[in-house]
Amino acid sequence: MDPPGLYVHIPFCKTKCPYCDFYSITKLSLLDAWLEALSKEAAMYRHAFGVFDSLYLGGGTPSILDNRQMEKLIKTIRQYFTITQDAEVTIEINPDDITAEKLQCWRACGINRISVGVQSFNNDELVFLKRRHSATDAKRSIELVVSAGFENFGIDLMFGLPGQTEEILMRNLQNALIFEPKHLSCYQLTLEERTPYGRLKAEGRLVPPGENKEKRFFVLTSDYLKSKGFIHYEISNFAKTVQYESRHNKKYWQHTQYLGLGPAAHSFKDNRRWWNHRSVERYCKEIAKEKKPVDGFETLSDEQLRLERLFLGFRTKYGVAVDDVKDSPSFEQTLSRLKRKRILKVYGNRIIPTIKGFLIADKLPQMFF
């Protein structure tokens, strides 16, 4: 089994983006209390997992930490856990947080992979998304990352915004490739119900582009990046080579065990998944009582684990094992039909989705079972 991955959720943002459903708060006065509680939570799990070969600092906005806080966080992690020498250590950053001093600190802390949350190089789109940076700021921040010596960096972009055109989408992609990133994450804007923009959508005051246009944007993005030498290895993710595929995120998609620290973080080991309270205050209070800040858990049956492998596997270029679907009563018939429609391919003992398969990935397990 592959080594586990370690995730740390930094649940703080200067401002909340109206489309974001990830847990975060803007009350930065709680940051040091959270950091102290995180150290105690790490101690609770020091013997629960083996050696980690990936560390992912996500959020929220991890780059909001000042150098003292970042150094303390990394020191805590290395105090309680063993991280391999060649570990992939990723930080998500906002363009407006980047300084030469922070980049120097991150390198000294062992961070070797950066994900820059640009979202768009179009100023009108950035205003709609209520991002704090402009297109010029985004370009300047990436230049700083490159000049600081970070070779392994990626850029996050969004598509499917209201009013977005194919021309704007292509220009965003072209602007990103100017900097020669090793990775691109291209996400469709999803308006979750409990977000401000999700509520506007429910009221009919914000209208997405529509399913056909979103599919067109997805295919355009994939075709263009593949023509530039990128591997489309997961629905939303592209890497310049296999070496630059996200080692940490692949653990989620391939059902490898992982530990999540911080409010709202999830963990997975063997057939058990658990998650922490979605509240900084509750998280800190539980830990002050010397209790793990777990809000809930589930024990998965073999059948549930198999279905999860299918849902996750069909999202990636690695697909699913034939053994996981061959006992379906309609296996031969379903597989033959999906191959004929160029939705799936078979390589050895793996069933692999095509670009058309990616478009209906969530429905594929149901077609077999």
N, C-alpha and C positions, 0 to 999 in steps of 0.2 A: 504494500500500500504506500502511496506517496506520502511524504511528510505533511503534517497539518499546516494550516495557515493561521496567522494571528491578525485580527482586525481590531482597530481602536476607533471608536466613534467620538469625534470632537463635536459636541452638539451646540456650537455657538456660531452666530452670524452677526455681522454689523447690522444688516437689514434682511428681511425675509423676502425671497422672490415669490411672487403671487402664484406661480405654477408648481412650486416645489412641495412634495409630500414627505420628504425626509424630515425626521425629527430634529429640530434645532430651536434655540431661543436667542433673543437679542439682549438678554440680561447678562452682560459681560462681567458684572460684579461677582457672579458665581463661579467664574472660571477657576480661580485658585482652589476653591472648595471642591469642585469637580476633580481637579488634578490630584488633590490629596485623597479623595475617595477612590479614584482610579488605582492609586498605588496600593490601597488596601484590598481592592477587588483582585488585582493581579496576584497578591500574596495568597488569596484563597484558592487560586487555580495553579499554583506553581508546580504541583506534582500531577496534575490531571491530564496533561498532554505530553507528547514527546518533544523532539527537537523540531523547531519551526524553520521552514525555508522560505517563508514570505511574511512580510509585515506590511499592512495596508493602513494608512492613516486617512480616514474618510470623515465625512461630515454631512451637514454643517460645513464649516470652513476651517480645516486644519491650519491653513496658512495665517489664521488670525492670531495664533500663539506668538508671543514675542520670543526672543532667543533664550531667555532664562527658562520660560515655561517649556519650550521644545526640548532643551537640554535635560530638564528634569524628567520629562515624559520618557525620553529615550533611555535615560539612566534607569528609571523604574523598570522599563520593559527588560532591559538587559540584566537587571538585578534578579528578576524572578523567573526569567525564561531563557532557554538556550536558543540562540538564533544562529543558523549556519553561516559560515564565512562568506559563502556565495549567495546569500539570501537576496531576494528581490524586495527592496524596501521602497514603497510608493507613498507619495503624499499628493493629495488633491489640493490645488491652489487656485485662488482667485487672482486675476491679473492685477487688481489694484492693491494687493498685499505685497507684491514682489519688490524686494530691494536687494541690492548687491550684498548687504550685510546678512540678510536672512538666507540667501542662497549659500553664502559661505558657511553659515551655521548648519544648514541642512546637510551639506557635504561632510562637514566635520562629524555630524551625528550618524553618518553612514547611510543617509538617504541616497539612493542611486536611480530612482525613477520618479518622474514628475508628470502629473496629469493637469494640464492647464484648462480651466473651465471658461473657455472663450464664449461658446454658444453661437456667436455670430460675429462676422466682420462688417455687418451692415448696421449703421448707427440707428436707423429707424427700428430695426428689430431689437436692438439692445435697449432702446427706450421702452418698447412694448414689454420686454421681459423684465424691465426695471432693474437691469444690471447697473452696477456702479461704475463700470468702465466704458470707454468709447472704443471704437475700432483702432484708433491710434494708440490708445493705452494698451490694448491687447497685443498689438504688434511690438510695441516697446518692451512689454513684459517678456514675450517670447525671445526677443533679442537678448535680454538679460540672462535668461535661462541658458541659451546657447553659449553666450560669452563666459558664463560661469563654469562651463565644461560639462554640463549635463547632456550627454549624448542620447540617453534613453529617456525621451520625453514624448508625451502625447498631447493631442488637442481634442477637446470635447466640442462638438457642434450639435445644433438642433435643426431639424427640418419639420415641415408641416405646420409652420406658424401661419396664422390668419394673414392673408394677403401676400404670402410668399410666392414668388414666381420661380420658374426653372432657372431663369437668368441669375436671380439672387442666390439660389442654392449653388449653382455652379461657381459663381464668383467666390462664395464662402469657401468652397473646397479648394479652388485655385489659390486663394490667399493663404490657406493653411499650408499647402504644399510648398509654398515659397521657402518656408523655414525648414523643410526636410525633416518633419517629425517621423519618429519610428512607429507611431501608433496614432490611430484616429478612432474616436468613439462618436458615432453619428446616431443620435437618438431622435425618434419622433416625439414631438411635443404631445404629452399626455395630460389631459385636464382631469385630475382626480377630484372626486366629489367634495372632499373636505378642504380643498384649497380655494383661495379667493377666485381664481380664474375658473375653477370647476363650478363654483356657484354661479358665476356669470354665464357659463355655458348652459347650466340647467335653466336659467332664466331666459335663455335665448338672446342674451346680449353679447355673446362672444361665439362666433361660428367658425369651427375648424374648416380646413379646405375641403374635406370630403374624402371618403375612402378611396375612390379611384385616383384622385390626385395624390394622396398620400402614398399609395402603391407605386405610382409613377415616380415620385421623389425617391422612394426607397430603391427602386431598380436603377434609376439614374445615378444615384450615389454609389451603389455597388459596382455598376459597369465602369464608371469613371475611375474609381480608386483601383479596381482590378487592372484597368488599362495602364495605370501608373505603377504597377508592380506590387500592389498591396494584396495581402491574403484576407479574404472575407471569412474569418474563422468563427464568428458568432454573429447573430442577427445584427447587433449594433456595433460590432467591433472589427477593426481592420489593423493588420500588423504588416510592417515592411518585410519581415522574415519571421519564421517560426520562433526564433530566438526572442523576438520582441512581443510575442503574444503574452497577455497578462497572466503570469504564473499564478497569482493569487486568485483572480476571478475564475480561472479554469477550475479551481478547487470547488467552487460552488456548483459549476455546471457538470462536473464529473463526480460529484458526491464524495469528495474527499473531506475528511474531518477538519473543522476549523473552530477557533475560539474567538468570541466577540466580547470586547470589554467596552464599558460605557453605557449610558442610557440608550435604550431601544436596540442595543446590539443583539444579534442572534448568534447562537453557537450550535454545532452539530457534531455528534460523536456516536459511532456505532449506529443504533437505530433510534437515537434520542435527539430531539431538538428543543432548545429552550431560548427564552428571550428575556431581556431586562425591562424594567419599568421605563415607560416613555415619558419620563419626567426627571429633570436634574435634581429637583428638591427631594422627590421620593427616593431616587437612587442614592443620594447622599445620606438620607435618614436611615435607610435600611442598612447601609454599610456601617454607619455610626453604631448600630445595634449589633455589629459583628455578624450580620446576616448577608447572604448572597442576595443581590438586588434582582432576583428572578421574578418576573411577573407571570410567567406561565411556561408550560412545557408540553410536549407530545411525544408519545412512544409510537413509532411507525411499525406497522406489520410488514412482512416480506412483500405482500402485494402492494402496499402503499409505497414502499421503497422502489419497487419496480416501476410503478406509474410515475414517480418522480424522476427516475432515471430516463424515462421516455420523454417527459415534458422538457427536461433540461437538455437531454441529448439531441433532440430534434432542433434545438436552437443553435447547434454548433456544426462545424464542418466535420466533426468526428462522428456525428450521428449516434446510433444506438446499436447494441449487439443483436444479431439475429435471434439469439437464444431468449432475449427478453420479449419477443413478439411471436415466435414461431408456434406457440401453443394457442394462439388466437384461432377460433373456429374458421375464420375467413382469411387466414394468413396468406395463403397462396393467391387467392383471388384478389384480395386488397392490394398486396404488394405488386402483382402484375398490373393492376389498373393504374396504380400511382407511378409505376415505372413508365408505362405507356404514355401517361400524361406529362412525363418529365418532371415529376414532383420529387421522386426519390430515385437514388441509384444504389447499387449494391457493389461493395468492394470487399471481397473475401467474406469475413463474418460480420461486416458492419453494413448497416443501412444508413445512407447519407442523404440529407436533404439537398436539393438544388436551390437556386435562388427562388424558384416558384414554391419550393417546399418551405423556405424561410417565411414566405408571406402567409402561410397557413400553419405555422409550426405548432401553435397551441391546439389545433384541431386534429393533428396527425395521430396522437395516441388514441383518440376516440374512434378513429377510423379502423383501428385494429381491435379495440376492445369497446 
